[in-house]
Amino acid sequence: MAGITDEQWRQAGLLWDYLQMHHPLRHCDAAIGLGSHDLGVASTAAALHHAGWFPRLVFSGATTPTTAARFPRGEAVHYREHAIGLGVPDEAILLEPRATNTSENIVLSRRVLHEAGIRPRSVMLISKPYMERRAYATTRKVWPEVEVVCASGAQRLDAYVRAIGDGELVIDMLVGDLQRVIEYPARGYSVEQEIPPAVRGAYESLLRAGFDSRVIP
C-alpha cells in the first residue's frame, strides 16, 4: 500500500472520534482495565486511580496471538506490574488473566469482582481510545444492569500514531473495531450503536482502499 493520503487521514479521524464515547469522568465503584497491545491502558488506569475516580481495579486479559510477543505472561499480568510501578497499591488491583475477547473481559471481570465481595453499581471501562464504543456496546449486552463510564488516554489521532509508530496499522485497527461495532449485534455479542452516515462512508472507503488487516470474516 503506497502512502496514506490526506483524505484517508480525514476519514480515519472520523472513525477515531466516533469510536470514543466522550463520557465525562465520574466516580465509579470499580474499574476494568481491558487488555490489549497498548500498555497506555495501564498508565491511564493508574492515573485515574491516583485521581480517586475508583477504589478497586481489575486488569483483564490473557496472552493472545497479537500480544504474546509484547506481553508473554499475559496482558493483565503486565498491566498490573506496570500500574504497581506507577504507584498503584497492590491491594487495589484484582487480576483476571483468562479473557481473550471483550465479552470475556467483562463477564470474567464481573466474576472476579463478585468473588472479592464487590458488586458494583457503576464501572469505569478503561481501554485504548478507539475501543471505547465496542467495550460500551459489549457491556450493555452482557452486564446491562451496571452503569458504564468509558475512559482512555486523552490523545489526538496523530499523537497515537506517533506512539504506535505505524499509521497503516492504526487505521487497520480503527476499521477493524468499527466493523465489530457494526457486525457484533447480529452475532449476539453487543447492542446496536447508531452510526452516522459520514462515519459509515469513511469506513467503507478505507475498506476499499485495503485497510483491512484487522477485519474479521
C-alpha positions, 0 to 999 in steps of 0.5 A: 500500500503506497502512502496514506493520503490526506483524505484517508487521514480525514476519514480515519479521524472520523472513525477515531472520534466516533469510536470514543464515547466522550463520557465525562469522568465520574466516580465509579465503584470499580474499574476494568482495565481491558487488555490489549497491545497498548500498555497506555491502558495501564498508565491511564488506569493508574492515573485515574486511580491516583485521581480517586475516580475508583477504589478497586481495579481489575486488569483483564486479559490473557496472552493472545496471538497479537500480544504474546510477543509484547506481553508473554505472561499475559496482558493483565499480568503486565498491566498490573506490574506496570500500574504497581510501578506507577504507584498503584497499591497492590491491594487495589488491583484484582487480576483476571488473566483468562479473557481473550475477547471483550465479552470475556473481559467483562463477564470474567471481570464481573466474576472476579469482582463478585468473588472479592465481595464487590458488586458494583453499581457503576464501572469505569471501562478503561481501554485504548481510545478507539475501543471505547464504543465496542467495550460500551456496546459489549457491556450493555449486552452482557452486564446491562444492569451496571452503569458504564463510564468509558475512559482512555488516554486523552490523545489526538489521532496523530499523537497515537500514531506517533506512539504506535509508530505505524499509521497503516496499522492504526487505521487497520485497527480503527476499521477493524473495531468499527466493523465489530461495532457494526457486525457484533449485534447480529452475532449476539455479542453487543447492542446496536450503536447508531452510526452516522452516515459520514462515519459509515462512508469513511469506513467503507472507503478505507475498506476499499482502499485495503485497510483491512488487516484487522477485519474479521470474516 
